[in-house]
Structure formats: structure tokens, C-alpha cells
């Protein structure tokens, strides 16, 4: 039984690795350049993930991380690869790295991983960015559309903004 499971896991790994072609991006991995401020990009990522049922783990000026329980065949296959019959339902983790300065386009990179907790508390984790690259690139394309539309939208009146250098409020 153990040998059959190993053979199945190896076959799935080889199949996924062979079926995935590099993306047409500068790095060949999920990334996008967005003509918007880094805070608008982070906001677009948060809105998109929250609307899709992801739990936001953290948000910083340079990144967003989130997770969601896997379901269906994806959960079964992932549990076969990194867990066993006693492990928890696998979680999918997304990480968005935001690189930008005011006045310059913002670059965003995306990574995905899966994790499951074993019976005695050990956590097994695997990088699934390569196998998920097309899905991640679609998320990034939607974030780009949302963030650029937000940056072009007219503002209705001046909104108070916190001046982080002096701690006082100003309007824009």
C-alpha cells in the first residue's frame, strides 16, 4: 500500500511538473507591473482575496499573505503528496510581494504553498507556485485591472490622510 501511494505521488508530481510551462513574464513566474500606488495595489489584493473567501493573515506595505482550506480533488491530491490519512485538510497559502515607490510602477510577485498538520503536530509544507502559476497570474491580472481603475477614478472631495512623518492629518 505504501509503495502504491509513493508511485501515485511520484506520478502526480512528474505530471504536474511536465504540464507547467513558464509564464510569459520577465521571471517566468507569476508577476505583474501595475501603474498604481503600492497602497492601492495592496488594497486591491485585499478586496479580491476577501471577496473570494480567503482569510487574510497579514498585510504590510510590502506584502499580503492569506490562506484558505483546500477542497475537492485538490485537497485529496495534496494530502496524498504531503500528508497521510491522519493529517488535517490541507491549507493553501498565498503570498503577494509588493515592490514600489511613489511615482514608479508597482511590481507584484505571487507565491503559493500548501500545508497540512500531521497527527503529532508536525507541519508539512510544499511550494505549489509552479503548479498554480496560471491561476496566480489570473489573480494578478484582476488585481492590476482593479488597482489601475481605482487610481484613475475621480475622488469626491478631499479625504483626510494621515501624514506619517508628523502624525497630523492632512487632505488631498
C-alpha positions in Angstrom: 0.0 0.0 0.0 2.8 2.4 0.9 4.6 1.6 -2.4 1.4 2.3 -4.3 0.9 5.6 -2.6 4.5 6.6 -3.3 4.2 5.6 -7.0 0.9 7.6 -7.3 2.5 10.7 -5.6 5.6 10.4 -7.9 3.4 10.1 -11.0 1.3 13.2 -10.0 4.5 15.2 -9.3 6.0 14.3 -12.7 2.7 15.0 -14.5 2.3 18.5 -12.9 6.0 19.4 -13.5 5.8 18.4 -17.2 2.5 20.1 -17.8 3.5 23.5 -16.5 5.3 25.9 -18.9 7.0 29.1 -17.7 4.8 32.2 -17.8 5.4 35.0 -20.3 6.8 37.3 -17.6 10.3 38.6 -17.0 11.0 36.0 -14.3 8.8 33.2 -15.9 6.9 33.2 -12.6 3.7 34.9 -11.5 4.3 38.7 -11.5 2.8 41.9 -12.8 3.7 45.5 -13.1 0.9 47.9 -12.1 0.5 51.6 -12.8 -0.8 52.4 -9.3 0.5 53.3 -5.9 1.6 50.4 -3.7 -1.2 51.1 -1.2 -3.8 50.9 -3.9 -2.3 47.6 -5.1 -2.4 46.2 -1.6 -6.0 47.3 -1.2 -7.0 45.7 -4.5 -5.3 42.4 -3.4 -7.1 42.5 0.0 -10.5 43.2 -1.6 -10.1 40.4 -4.2 -9.0 37.8 -1.6 -11.6 38.7 1.0 -14.3 38.5 -1.7 -13.1 35.0 -2.6 -13.3 33.6 0.9 -9.6 33.8 1.8 -8.5 34.6 5.4 -6.0 37.5 5.5 -3.1 36.5 7.7 -1.1 39.7 7.4 -0.8 43.0 5.5 2.3 45.2 5.4 3.3 47.9 3.0 5.4 45.3 1.1 3.1 42.3 1.1 -0.1 40.4 1.8 -0.4 36.8 3.0 -3.6 34.8 3.1 -4.8 31.2 3.5 -7.8 29.0 2.7 -8.7 25.4 3.3 -8.4 23.3 0.1 -11.4 21.3 -1.1 -12.3 18.6 -3.6 -9.7 16.7 -5.6 -7.1 19.4 -4.9 -7.3 18.6 -1.2 -7.2 14.9 -1.8 -4.1 15.0 -4.1 -2.3 17.4 -1.8 -3.0 15.3 1.2 -1.6 12.3 -0.7 1.6 14.2 -1.5 2.4 15.9 1.8 0.2 14.2 4.4 -1.5 11.0 5.3 -4.9 9.7 6.4 -4.3 11.2 9.9 -3.3 14.7 8.8 -5.6 17.8 8.6 -7.3 19.0 5.5 -4.5 20.9 3.6 -4.4 24.8 3.6 -3.4 26.8 0.6 -1.3 29.8 1.4 -0.8 32.8 -0.9 1.9 35.4 -0.6 2.0 38.7 -2.6 5.2 40.7 -2.5 4.7 44.4 -3.4 7.6 46.4 -4.6 7.1 50.1 -5.5 7.9 53.7 -4.8 5.6 56.6 -5.3 5.7 57.8 -8.9 7.0 54.5 -10.2 5.0 51.5 -11.4 4.5 48.8 -8.7 5.7 45.3 -9.2 3.8 42.4 -7.6 5.1 38.8 -7.3 2.8 35.9 -6.1 3.7 32.6 -4.5 1.6 29.7 -3.3 2.2 26.9 -0.9 0.2 24.1 0.7 0.5 22.8 4.3 -1.0 20.1 6.4 -0.6 19.2 10.1 0.3 15.6 10.8 -1.1 13.6 13.7 1.6 14.5 16.2 1.7 18.2 15.4 4.4 18.2 12.7 3.5 20.6 9.8 4.4 19.5 6.3 4.6 22.3 3.6 5.2 22.3 -0.1 5.7 25.1 -2.6 3.0 24.9 -5.3 3.7 28.1 -7.1 4.8 26.3 -10.3 1.7 24.2 -10.5 -0.6 27.2 -9.7 1.2 29.7 -11.8 -1.6 30.2 -14.3 -4.2 30.7 -11.5 -1.9 33.1 -9.7 -1.3 35.1 -12.9 -5.1 35.4 -13.4 -5.4 36.8 -9.9 -2.6 39.3 -10.6 -4.2 40.4 -13.8 -7.5 41.0 -12.0 -5.6 42.9 -9.2 -3.9 45.0 -11.9 -7.3 45.9 -13.5 -8.8 46.8 -10.1 -5.8 48.9 -8.9 -5.4 50.8 -12.1 -9.1 51.5 -12.3 -9.0 52.7 -8.7 -6.1 55.0 -9.4 -7.9 56.6 -12.4 -11.3 57.0 -10.5 -12.1 60.6 -9.6 -12.2 61.3 -5.9 -15.2 63.1 -4.5 -13.7 65.8 -2.4 -10.7 65.8 -0.2 -10.3 62.8 2.1 -8.3 63.1 5.3 -4.9 61.3 5.1 -2.5 60.7 8.0 0.8 62.4 7.5 3.1 59.6 8.7 6.1 61.9 9.2 4.4 64.4 11.5 1.5 62.3 12.8 -1.0 65.0 11.7 -3.9 64.7 9.4 -4.0 66.5 6.0 -6.3 66.5 3.0 -5.6 65.7 -0.6 
